Amino acid sequence: MSNLLFYCSEGFLSTPSDIVPGSVLLTGANGSVGLHAAEYMLVTFPEYTAIFTVRDASYSDTHTNQLRAVIARFPNARASIQQLDLSSLASVHAFADSLVATIASGNSPPLSAIICNARYRNLLTGPELTPDDGFDKTFQVNHLSHAALVLRLVGSFGPSGGRILVSGDAHDYPGRDPVEVYPPTLGTDLDLLARPPPLSDGDGVRGRGYQRYANSRLALTTWCYALNRLLTKQPSLSSITALAVDPDIFPDLTRKTPSSPLHWAQLLVSESLLRLPILRLFYPAPRTVSDAARDYVEMALSPRYVGESGFWRLSETGGSTPESLEEGKQEALWRRTAEWAGIGRGNTVVEVDAGGVKLSEGEGG
């Protein structure tokens, strides 16, 4: 019996009758966390329509075939697999156009949740620039494309609203991960987040790679605060909230890049080791990718989290880094993100001005 089926016996709250189950978008659904999240969603919240996105939806992709096998175990599931390449903004906008039209036509229920789970991390080389857009691939996949996706789709939520879940891991525990050499920071020049310079002499490839990953998570968390303020101000969107979540996975093997048979072997071993009682002597609350998957889905769909927002760790509210709480940086990053992603009044219902959040007089920085 899988971990996810075991979790199902814990007796989570069901969907109340006044909430109409809609569609749930899960990115990176064929990854290590994504596969567990997909199964948990189909087991625990079968009344929702699941939209699982993957970078490669072909039958030649081993991981996508694993996702198909998960779905096949639930013949009555309302689930689909759709291709979405987060390293291409053109792909993001095309996907958003298609989904908006599908929901508007009534062929799919309105959104109830967006779970921004897909992730990318490269510890093997210096910065990679995406071929179509010229942004750092880690930053684009983890932050920029997810922000664009959310802003394009926020108008397709149902009247009861819902939740947007983004990953805020890796930035909020400086020094915890042994891979961290350089602490995450937004810096003073936001353009360096999107297009970091080549490695300098003496830079550690692995350390800088991890910093780029942590920076992308810091950016998404910081951006999330600005998003919540704006959603609150717009009556038509005020029932939608955004949560940045750190599931506190340790050791975190979910972000190894590129994926390989060795990666999956390590993941299986780590899942087993984390269950050993002796590990609790060194790490009191060891958590696995299946734990993270459960948290993501519960926080996106469980009625206990209706109306919640902000930064969360281990399914509880927590404090993100001081830099992420600086409102001036939140607004500056919001503006630059909208500009980079090609978001404006013509393609989102969010009230934006020239590439940024529409601020009230005297607000922002």
N, C-alpha and C positions, 0 to 999 in steps of 0.2 A: 504494500500500500504506500502511495506516495506521501510525502510530507504534506502536500496540499490537501489531500483527502483527510489526513489526520487533523489538520487545522479545522476542517469543516465541522468536526464534532464538538468544537469548543462553544458553539451556541451564539454566533454573532446575531445582531439585530437584523430583522428583515426590513425590506423597503416598506415604509408606511403607505397607507392607501391614498394619501393626498399627494404623493409624489409619483408622477407618471414616468415609468422607466423609459429612458431614451437610448441614444447611441453613446457608446464609450469608445473613444479613440485612444489606442495604445501604440506608441511608437517603439521601434526596436523590439518587436514582439517575438523575434526568433533568437534573441540573445539569452544569456544565462538567467538574468532576472526576468526578462520578458516571457520566456517559456513558462516559468512558474506563475507569473502574474496572469497569463492567458488561461492556464488551467484553473487557477484559483477563482478567476472571474466566472468561468463557465460552470464551476461547481457551486459557488456561493451566491452568485447574482445572475442566474440563467434568464431572468426576465428582461435583461438589457440586451441591446443589439451591439455586438462587439465588432469593431473595425480595427483589425490588426495590421499595422504597416511594417514593411521590411524593405531593406535596400534592394534586394534581388528576390523577386517573386517567382522566378523560374523554377522548374522542377530539377534543375541541375544544382541548386543550392541545398547543401546538406542540412543547414540549420532551418531553412524554411520548410523542408520536408519534415523535420521534427515537429514544427508547429502544426503542419497538416495532420500529423499523427495524433497530436493532442486534440485537435478539433474533431477528428474522426471518432473519438471515444464518446462524443456527445452528439448523437445523430439529430437531436431536436434543437441544437444550438442555432441561434441567429448570429452567425459569425462569418466574416469574410477576411481574406488576406489581400492587401493592396500594396502596390509598390510605391515607395517614397524614398527618394535619394536626398538626404539632408545635406549632402555636400554640394548641392546645386539649388540655388534659389529659384531658378526656372522650374525645377521639378516641384519645389514646395508650392509655388504659386499655381502651377497647373493642377496639382493635387487639390489645393484649396478651392480653386474654381469648380472642379468636378464635384467635390463633396458638398459645397454650398448649393450647387444646382440640384444635386440628388436629394438633399434635405428639403429644399424649397418646393420640389415637385411632389413631395410626399412619398418618395420611394425609399426613404430611410427616416426613422424618427429623429427629431431634434436632438442635439447633443445634451447629454447629462454630465459628461466629464471628458477632459483631455488629460491623459497621463503621458507626460514628456519623459519617457524612459530611455530612449535611444542615447547611446554615449559612444565616444571615440577617444582613445588615448594612444599616443605614440611615444614610447620611451626609447626608440631605437635610432631615430634620426633627429636632425634639427627641424625647424618649422617647415611644414608642408603647406603650400598654397593650393587652394582648389582651382582646377583648370578653368572653370567657367567664370568664377567670381573673383578670384585672386585673394581670398581671405585665408587665414590660417585654418586648416581643416578642423583641428580640435575645437577652436573657438566657433567656427561656423556650425558644425554639427551639434555641439552641446548647447550653445547659447543662441546664436543669431537665427538659425533656421527654425528652432523651436519658438523663438519670440515671434518670428514672422508667421508661423503656422497659427499660433494662438490669436494674434491680432486679425488674421484673415478669417478665422472661424468663430470668433466670440459672438458674432451676430447670429449664429446658427444654433445657439442654445435655446431650450424651450422656455416657456413662461415661468416655470418654477426654478429656473437658473441651474446652478450646478457648481462644480469645482474644477479648477485647473491645477494640476500637480506637476511641479518641476523638481529636479534633483538638486539639492544644495549640499551634497557631500563634498569632502576633501578640503574645504576651505575653513571650516569652523573649529578644527582642532589642530592648530599649528604645532608641528613637531611630532604628532602622533604616528604618522606613517613613516616607516624607516626609509622609504623612497624619497621623502621630502628633504631637499637640500636648500632650496630657495623658497622662502615663504610666499604665499599668494598675495598679490596686490593688484589693484586697478591702476595704480600709478597716476601720474599727472597728465600723461598723453594717452588718451583712450585709443588713438589710432594704433598704438603699439600692441594693444590687445588683439586687434583684428589682423594686423600685419606685423608680427614681431620680427626683429632683425635677425640675421644669421647668427649662429653661435660665435661667441668671441673665443679667443685663445684662453684656455683654462676652464671654460664652461664645461660642466658635466652634461653629457647628452641625456642621460637618464634623469638627472635632477631638473634640467630645464624642461624636459618633456612633461614631467610630473607637474611642474609649476604652470605650464600652459594649460594642463588639464584643470588644476585647482583654480586658476584664474577664470576659466570658462564657467566653472560652477559658482565662483564668487560673483561673476557678472550676472548670471541668471538669477541668483538670489537677490542681488541689489536691484535688478530690473523689476523683480516681482513686487517689491515694496511700492514702486511707482505705479505699477499696474493696479494694485489693490486700491490705491488712493483714487485713481481715475475711475475704476469700476464703481466705487462708492458714490462718486459725484454724479454719475449718470443714472437717473432713475430706471431706465430701461435695462441697465446692466447690473444694478445694485444687488441682485440676488445671485450673482456669480462671484466667487472668491477664488483667490490663488494661494497655494501653499507651496513653500519651498521645504523639501523634506530631506533630512539626512537619516538614512536607515541604520547607520552605524555598523556597517558590515566589517568584520575583522576576522581573518585577513581578507582584504578586498582583492579578489582575483577576477572580478567581473569586468575590469577595464583593461586587461592586458591586450595589447595590440601589436601586430596583427593576430587574429585568432588562429589557433593551430590545434592539432590533436593533443600536443603537450598541455596547452591551456586547459582543455576540457578534462584531461587526466588530473591536472592539479586541482581543478574545481571539484571533481568528485572526491578526491582525497581530502580536500579542505572541509567539505561538507561532513565527512565522517569524523575527522579529527575534532571539529568544533563541538561534537556531541560528547567528547570524552570528559568525564568529571574532573580529571587532573588539570585540564586547561583552565578551569574556573579559578584555580589558585593564582593564575597569572592574569587572567582577563575575566572578571566576574560575570560579564554578560555577553559571551560569544554569540555572534549572530551570523546567519548564513544568507545566501541569496534567496532562499525560499522564505526566510523571515522578512526580508526586504520586500519581496513580491506581495506577501500578505499585507504588509503595512500600506504599500502603495494603493492596492485595490480597496482596502478598507477605508483609507482616508479619502479616496475619491468617491466612494459610493455609499458607505455606511451612513445612516441617518445621524449617528452620534457626532459626525463632523460637519453637519449642516451649518453654514454661516461662519465656519472657522477660516482663518487666514494667517498669513505670516510664516515665520520660520518654525519648523518642528524637528525634533530629534527623538527617535524611539517612540513615536506616536504621542509625544507630549510637546507642548510649546517650549521653546528654548530661545536662547539668544544667539544670533549670528554674529559675525565679527564686527567690531566697531566701524570699520570702513564701510561695510554694507549698510550701516544705519545712517550714514551721512546723507541727508536729503539732497544737498547740492550735487553729490556724485550720482545719486539715484536719478535725478532729473537730467543731468548731463549724459549719462549712459542711455537713458530712455531716448533722448533726441538722436544720439549717434546711431543707436540700434535701428530706429525707424528709418533713418537715412540710408544706412548700409543695406537694410532689407527691402528697400523700395516700398515702404508702407506710407500711405497718405490717405486723404479723405476719400479718394476714389475707390479704395479697396478694403476699407475697414469701417465698422460702425463706431469704433472708438474715436472720440473727439480729439483729433490731432491738428496741430498747425503745421508749420513748415518743418516737417520731419520730427516733431517732438510733442511732448505732452502739453495739452492746453492748460496753462496754470492760471489760477486766480490771482488777482492783484496782490502783490506782496508775498507771494509764495515761491518756493524754489530757491535756487542758488545760482 
